Amino acid sequence: MLYLYLTPLAEDFGFLNLFTYLSFRSGGALLTALLVGVLFGDTMINWLRSRQGKGQPIRDLSLEAQMSKQGTPTMGGFIIWLSMLIGTLLWTDLTNPYIWVVLFVTLSFALMGFLDDYAKVAKQSTDGVSSLVRLGVEFVVAAIACAFIMGLHGAHTPLGYADWGSFNDLSQAIASLAPHTSADPNPQSFAGGVAIPFVNDYFFPLGGLFIAFGMIVIVGFANAVNFTDGLDGLAIVPTIFSAMAYALIAYLTGNFVFAEYLGIQFTPGTGELAVLLSALIGAGMGFLWYNTFPAKVFMGDTGSLGLGGLLGVVAVAVKHEFALVIIGFLFVLEVMSVMMQVGYFKLTRKLTGEGKRIFKMAPLHHHFQKDGWPETRVVVRFWILSAVFALMGLATLKLR
């Protein structure tokens, strides 16, 4: 909003040129979202507590201090989304279609999570919306988003810029004059192709199956973050690290000069996602203010599904889907631990009549709790791992 209103005045007021820089607007979005989260978090928590009564039902996992969390309000994802939305709407270029497709997925998944949380609180049960219904809605939303993104990717001309919209960044002007390069793929292969890590100038052709691939990335990662959200502060900090990594990737892939230098795919317009992701980072920090141990509020599915969906759709938009596996490997480990546990239990029960387990409990963070680790030790060590994975994912930009 500020970008649209203030940049036309830059010719008369030179200092307003700052609003044309992604770096300045990213910083503004982060600080705005952080302040909104910190300043209004208590008010929202008190409102949630007054509406929810007993708060989120807690499943008895026979873990130390687990049941002491009974009564803590859930749906704290509202703090994240209010903060992020204000930061995004104030500081991004609202004519950029990538912003709207990411918000569409994020808010749709958040709404699905809210309905799940509401059902649990209303029934005072750990059973919410049917998993089949939830997954069905998620896949439909993801399919719409991926089809739209594929259309945006297909709008690239052989010169490397998009037919839609206008871009004021200098790199876009350079791109319009540049010859076809490794950072500027063929439009058809670009739209329906998937970039392969460590390989330059190649997109594995999927055609229409790109939509199905993108659906799996978005829905899979949304549920991976959902599985991770089990301890105070456990999900939000790895999300912040992943958002930091993708904010940089979005900035680089949206800038022709940097994309050409690094040998990565140039994706016009995606640089604006760095501003949105910065708003998410600020919102996450504001939420952590209240979610750190002992948590005053849980994000619930209202938060976790939207966060995972946001990261998934951004990865699809910037053509770095496989990097998400590395950057968000902590989330991947968590969901894999559940799949391995359930699969091994069913297999051994079928073969021997007695189901066996790989882990003491799944998801993985509960395994370490069962092993005697205090909650704070599990959380901080997982934070450290998530930071390492994010750095490893960023390293793939140059290792090609």
C-alpha positions as CSV (number, residue, x, y, z in Angstrom):
1,M,0.0,0.0,0.0
2,L,2.8,2.4,0.9
3,Y,4.7,1.3,-2.2
4,L,1.7,2.2,-4.5
5,Y,1.0,5.5,-2.8
6,L,4.5,6.8,-2.2
7,T,6.7,5.7,-5.1
8,P,4.9,8.0,-7.6
9,L,6.0,10.9,-5.4
10,A,9.6,10.0,-5.4
11,E,10.4,12.4,-8.2
12,D,9.4,15.3,-6.0
13,F,10.6,13.9,-2.7
14,G,13.8,12.0,-3.3
15,F,13.8,10.2,0.1
16,L,10.7,8.3,-1.0
17,N,13.0,6.4,-3.4
18,L,13.6,4.2,-0.4
19,F,10.2,2.6,-1.0
20,T,11.4,1.2,-4.3
21,Y,14.0,-1.0,-2.6
22,L,13.0,-4.5,-1.6
23,S,15.5,-4.4,1.3
24,F,14.0,-1.3,2.9
25,R,10.5,-2.5,2.5
26,S,11.5,-6.0,3.9
27,G,12.9,-4.3,7.0
28,G,9.8,-2.2,7.4
29,A,7.5,-5.2,7.0
30,L,9.5,-7.2,9.6
31,L,9.4,-4.4,12.2
32,T,5.8,-3.6,11.6
33,A,4.7,-7.3,12.0
34,L,6.9,-7.7,15.1
35,L,5.4,-4.6,16.8
36,V,1.9,-5.6,16.0
37,G,2.5,-9.1,17.5
38,V,4.1,-7.9,20.7
39,L,1.8,-5.0,21.3
40,F,-1.5,-6.7,20.6
41,G,-0.6,-10.3,21.5
42,D,-1.7,-10.1,25.2
43,T,-5.1,-8.6,24.1
44,M,-5.7,-11.4,21.7
45,I,-4.6,-14.1,24.1
46,N,-7.0,-12.8,26.8
47,W,-9.8,-12.7,24.2
48,L,-9.0,-16.3,23.1
49,R,-9.0,-17.4,26.8
50,S,-12.3,-15.8,27.5
51,R,-13.9,-17.5,24.5
52,Q,-12.3,-21.0,24.9
53,G,-12.9,-21.7,28.6
54,K,-10.8,-24.8,29.2
55,G,-8.6,-24.1,26.2
56,Q,-7.1,-26.7,23.9
57,P,-7.7,-30.3,25.0
58,I,-4.4,-32.0,25.9
59,R,-3.8,-35.6,25.0
60,D,-2.3,-37.5,27.9
61,L,1.0,-38.8,26.5
62,S,2.4,-39.8,29.9
63,L,5.1,-37.1,29.6
64,E,6.5,-34.9,32.3
65,A,4.5,-31.6,32.8
66,Q,2.4,-32.4,29.7
67,M,-0.9,-32.2,31.4
68,S,0.1,-29.0,33.2
69,K,-0.5,-27.2,29.9
70,Q,-4.3,-27.9,30.2
71,G,-6.2,-24.6,29.9
72,T,-3.7,-22.8,27.7
73,P,-5.6,-21.1,24.9
74,T,-5.1,-22.2,21.3
75,M,-5.7,-20.6,17.9
76,G,-2.7,-18.3,18.6
77,G,-2.1,-18.4,14.8
78,F,-4.4,-15.4,14.7
79,I,-1.6,-13.4,16.2
80,I,0.7,-14.5,13.4
81,W,-1.8,-13.8,10.7
82,L,-2.9,-10.4,11.9
83,S,0.7,-9.3,12.3
84,M,1.8,-10.7,8.9
85,L,-1.2,-9.3,7.0
86,I,-0.6,-5.8,8.3
87,G,3.1,-5.9,7.5
88,T,2.3,-7.4,4.1
89,L,-0.5,-5.0,3.1
90,L,1.5,-2.0,4.2
91,W,4.9,-2.7,2.6
92,T,4.4,-5.0,-0.5
93,D,3.5,-4.1,-4.1
94,L,-0.1,-5.2,-4.0
95,T,-0.2,-5.4,-7.8
96,N,2.2,-8.4,-7.7
97,P,0.1,-11.5,-8.3
98,Y,2.6,-13.8,-6.4
99,I,1.6,-11.9,-3.2
100,W,-2.0,-12.8,-3.7
101,V,-1.5,-16.4,-4.6
102,V,0.6,-16.9,-1.5
103,L,-1.9,-15.2,0.7
104,F,-4.7,-17.3,-0.9
105,V,-3.0,-20.5,0.1
106,T,-1.9,-19.3,3.5
107,L,-5.3,-17.9,4.6
108,S,-7.2,-20.9,3.2
109,F,-5.0,-23.3,5.1
110,A,-5.3,-21.2,8.2
111,L,-9.1,-21.2,7.9
112,M,-9.0,-25.0,7.6
113,G,-6.8,-25.1,10.7
114,F,-9.2,-22.8,12.6
115,L,-12.2,-25.0,11.8
116,D,-10.2,-28.0,13.2
117,D,-9.2,-26.1,16.3
118,Y,-12.7,-24.9,16.8
119,A,-14.1,-28.4,16.6
120,K,-11.6,-29.6,19.2
121,V,-12.4,-26.8,21.6
122,A,-16.1,-27.0,21.1
123,K,-16.2,-30.8,21.7
124,Q,-13.3,-30.7,24.3
125,S,-11.8,-33.5,22.3
126,T,-8.6,-34.1,20.5
127,D,-10.6,-35.1,17.4
128,G,-11.3,-32.2,15.1
129,V,-12.3,-32.1,11.4
130,S,-12.0,-35.4,9.5
131,S,-8.5,-35.8,8.1
132,L,-10.0,-36.8,4.7
133,V,-12.1,-33.6,4.6
134,R,-9.1,-31.5,5.6
135,L,-6.7,-33.1,3.1
136,G,-9.3,-32.8,0.4
137,V,-9.7,-29.1,0.9
138,E,-6.0,-28.6,1.1
139,F,-5.4,-30.4,-2.2
140,V,-8.1,-28.4,-3.9
141,V,-6.6,-25.1,-2.7
142,A,-3.1,-26.2,-3.6
143,A,-4.2,-27.2,-7.1
144,I,-5.8,-23.8,-7.8
145,A,-2.6,-22.1,-6.6
146,C,-0.3,-24.3,-8.6
147,A,-2.3,-23.8,-11.8
148,F,-2.2,-20.0,-11.3
149,I,1.6,-20.1,-10.6
150,M,2.1,-22.2,-13.7
151,G,0.3,-19.6,-15.7
152,L,2.5,-16.9,-14.3
153,H,5.6,-18.9,-15.1
154,G,4.3,-19.5,-18.6
155,A,4.0,-15.7,-19.1
156,H,7.8,-15.5,-19.4
157,T,9.0,-14.3,-22.8
158,P,12.2,-15.6,-24.4
159,L,13.9,-12.4,-23.2
160,G,13.3,-13.4,-19.6
161,Y,10.7,-11.0,-18.3
162,A,7.0,-11.4,-17.8
163,D,4.2,-10.0,-19.9
164,W,2.1,-9.2,-16.9
165,G,2.7,-6.3,-14.6
166,S,5.5,-3.8,-14.5
167,F,8.7,-4.0,-12.5
168,N,10.6,-0.9,-11.5
169,D,13.7,-2.8,-10.3
170,L,16.8,-2.0,-12.4
171,S,17.4,-5.7,-12.8
172,Q,14.1,-6.1,-14.6
173,A,15.1,-3.5,-17.1
174,I,18.4,-5.2,-17.7
175,A,16.6,-8.5,-18.2
176,S,14.4,-7.0,-20.9
177,L,17.5,-6.3,-23.0
178,A,19.5,-9.4,-22.2
179,P,20.0,-12.4,-24.5
180,H,18.7,-15.9,-23.5
181,T,20.9,-17.2,-20.7
182,S,21.1,-20.0,-18.1
183,A,19.1,-17.7,-15.8
184,D,16.5,-17.2,-18.4
185,P,15.0,-20.6,-19.5
186,N,12.6,-21.4,-22.3
187,P,9.1,-20.3,-21.2
188,Q,7.4,-23.7,-21.9
189,S,10.0,-25.8,-20.1
190,F,10.1,-23.3,-17.3
191,A,6.4,-23.3,-16.6
192,G,5.9,-27.1,-16.5
193,G,9.4,-28.0,-15.3
194,V,11.1,-28.6,-11.9
195,A,14.6,-27.4,-11.2
196,I,17.1,-30.0,-10.2
197,P,19.4,-29.1,-7.3
198,F,23.1,-28.7,-8.3
199,V,22.3,-28.6,-12.0
200,N,22.4,-25.5,-14.2
201,D,20.1,-24.6,-17.0
202,Y,17.9,-27.7,-16.8
203,F,14.2,-28.2,-15.8
204,F,12.8,-31.8,-15.5
205,P,9.7,-31.6,-17.7
206,L,6.5,-32.5,-16.0
207,G,4.0,-30.6,-18.1
208,G,0.6,-30.6,-16.5
209,L,1.9,-33.0,-13.8
210,F,3.7,-29.9,-12.4
211,I,0.4,-29.0,-10.7
212,A,0.2,-32.4,-9.0
213,F,3.8,-32.1,-7.9
214,G,3.2,-28.7,-6.5
215,M,0.1,-29.9,-4.6
216,I,2.2,-32.6,-2.9
217,V,4.9,-30.0,-1.9
218,I,2.3,-27.6,-0.5
219,V,0.1,-30.1,1.3
220,G,2.9,-32.2,2.5
221,F,4.8,-29.4,4.0
222,A,1.7,-27.9,5.6
223,N,1.2,-31.2,7.5
224,A,4.9,-31.6,8.3
225,V,4.8,-28.3,10.2
226,N,1.6,-29.4,11.8
227,F,3.2,-32.5,13.2
228,T,6.2,-30.5,14.5
229,D,3.9,-28.2,16.5
230,G,4.0,-30.2,19.7
231,L,6.2,-28.2,22.2
232,D,6.4,-24.6,23.2
233,G,8.2,-22.6,20.5
234,L,9.2,-25.8,18.6
235,A,7.5,-25.0,15.3
236,I,7.8,-21.2,15.1
237,V,11.5,-20.8,15.2
238,P,12.3,-23.4,12.5
239,T,9.6,-21.6,10.4
240,I,11.4,-18.3,10.9
241,F,14.7,-19.8,9.8
242,S,13.1,-21.3,6.7
243,A,11.4,-18.0,5.9
244,M,14.7,-16.2,6.2
245,A,16.3,-18.7,3.7
246,Y,13.4,-18.3,1.3
247,A,13.3,-14.5,1.6
248,L,16.9,-14.5,0.3
249,I,16.1,-17.1,-2.4
250,A,13.1,-15.0,-3.5
251,Y,15.2,-11.9,-3.7
252,L,17.9,-13.6,-5.7
253,T,15.6,-15.4,-8.1
254,G,13.7,-12.2,-8.7
255,N,16.8,-10.3,-9.6
256,F,18.3,-11.0,-13.1
257,V,21.8,-9.9,-12.2
258,F,22.1,-12.1,-9.1
259,A,20.3,-15.0,-10.8
260,E,22.7,-14.9,-13.7
261,Y,25.7,-14.7,-11.4
262,L,24.6,-17.7,-9.3
263,G,23.4,-19.7,-12.3
264,I,19.9,-20.1,-10.8
265,Q,16.6,-19.7,-12.6
266,F,15.4,-16.0,-13.0
267,T,11.8,-15.7,-11.9
268,P,10.5,-12.2,-12.5
269,G,8.3,-10.8,-9.8
270,T,9.2,-13.3,-7.0
271,G,11.5,-10.8,-5.4
272,E,8.4,-9.2,-3.9
273,L,7.9,-12.3,-1.8
274,A,11.0,-11.3,0.2
275,V,8.8,-8.5,1.7
276,L,6.0,-10.9,2.6
277,L,8.4,-13.4,4.1
278,S,10.0,-10.7,6.1
279,A,6.5,-9.8,7.5
280,L,6.2,-13.5,8.4
281,I,9.5,-13.4,10.2
282,G,8.5,-10.4,12.2
283,A,5.1,-12.0,13.0
284,G,6.8,-15.2,14.1
285,M,9.1,-13.3,16.4
286,G,6.1,-11.5,17.9
287,F,4.3,-14.8,18.4
288,L,7.4,-16.3,20.0
289,W,7.3,-13.5,22.6
290,Y,4.3,-15.3,24.0
291,N,4.8,-18.9,22.8
292,T,8.3,-19.5,24.4
293,F,8.3,-21.9,27.4
294,P,6.1,-21.8,29.3
295,A,3.7,-20.8,26.5
296,K,0.9,-18.4,27.1
297,V,-0.8,-19.5,23.9
298,F,-0.5,-22.3,21.3
299,M,-0.6,-21.6,17.6
300,G,-2.9,-24.5,17.0
301,D,-3.7,-25.8,13.5
302,T,-4.8,-22.2,12.8
303,G,-1.1,-21.3,12.7
304,S,0.8,-24.5,11.8
305,L,-1.2,-25.4,8.6
306,G,-1.0,-21.9,7.3
307,L,2.7,-21.6,8.0
308,G,3.5,-24.9,6.2
309,G,1.3,-24.0,3.3
310,L,2.9,-20.6,3.0
311,L,6.5,-22.1,2.8
312,G,5.3,-24.7,0.4
313,V,3.7,-22.3,-2.1
314,V,6.7,-19.9,-1.9
315,A,9.0,-22.8,-2.8
316,V,6.8,-23.6,-5.8
317,A,6.6,-20.0,-6.9
318,V,10.4,-19.4,-6.8
319,K,11.1,-22.8,-8.5
320,H,13.1,-24.1,-5.5
321,E,10.9,-27.0,-4.4
322,F,13.6,-29.5,-3.6
323,A,15.6,-27.0,-1.6
324,L,12.6,-27.0,0.8
325,V,13.4,-30.6,1.7
326,I,16.9,-29.4,2.9
327,I,15.9,-26.0,4.4
328,G,12.9,-27.5,6.2
329,F,14.5,-30.9,6.9
330,L,13.6,-30.7,10.6
331,F,9.9,-30.7,9.5
332,V,10.6,-33.6,7.1
333,L,12.2,-35.6,9.9
334,E,9.2,-35.1,12.1
335,V,6.7,-36.3,9.6
336,M,9.0,-39.1,8.5
337,S,9.2,-40.3,12.1
338,V,5.4,-40.6,12.2
339,M,5.2,-42.4,8.9
340,M,8.0,-44.8,9.9
341,Q,6.5,-45.5,13.3
342,V,3.0,-46.2,11.9
343,G,4.3,-48.2,8.9
344,Y,6.7,-50.4,11.0
345,F,4.0,-51.0,13.7
346,K,1.4,-52.2,11.1
347,L,4.0,-54.3,9.3
348,T,5.3,-56.1,12.4
349,R,1.8,-56.6,13.7
350,K,0.8,-58.3,10.4
351,L,3.9,-60.4,10.3
352,T,4.3,-61.4,13.9
353,G,0.9,-60.5,15.5
354,E,2.6,-58.0,17.8
355,G,3.2,-54.5,16.6
356,K,6.7,-53.1,17.3
357,R,7.9,-49.5,17.3
358,I,11.1,-47.8,16.0
359,F,10.8,-44.8,18.3
360,K,9.6,-44.5,21.9
361,M,7.0,-42.1,20.7
362,A,6.3,-40.2,17.5
363,P,6.7,-37.4,16.3
364,L,10.4,-37.4,16.9
365,H,10.4,-34.7,19.6
366,H,8.3,-36.9,21.8
367,H,10.9,-39.7,21.4
368,F,13.5,-37.5,23.1
369,Q,11.1,-36.5,25.8
370,K,10.5,-40.1,26.5
371,D,14.3,-40.6,26.7
372,G,14.4,-38.1,29.6
373,W,15.2,-34.8,27.8
374,P,13.5,-31.8,29.3
375,E,11.2,-29.9,26.9
376,T,13.5,-26.9,26.7
377,R,16.5,-29.0,25.7
378,V,14.6,-30.7,22.9
379,V,13.3,-27.4,21.6
380,V,16.6,-25.5,21.6
381,R,18.5,-28.4,20.0
382,F,15.9,-28.6,17.3
383,W,16.2,-24.9,16.8
384,I,20.0,-25.3,16.3
385,L,19.4,-28.1,13.8
386,S,16.9,-26.1,11.9
387,A,19.4,-23.2,11.5
388,V,22.0,-25.6,10.2
389,F,19.5,-27.1,7.7
390,A,18.6,-23.6,6.5
391,L,22.2,-22.8,5.9
392,M,22.8,-26.1,4.0
393,G,19.8,-25.3,1.8
394,L,21.2,-21.9,1.0
395,A,24.5,-23.5,0.1
396,T,22.8,-25.3,-2.8
397,L,22.4,-22.0,-4.6
398,K,26.2,-21.9,-5.3
399,L,26.9,-25.6,-5.4
400,R,26.0,-26.2,-9.0
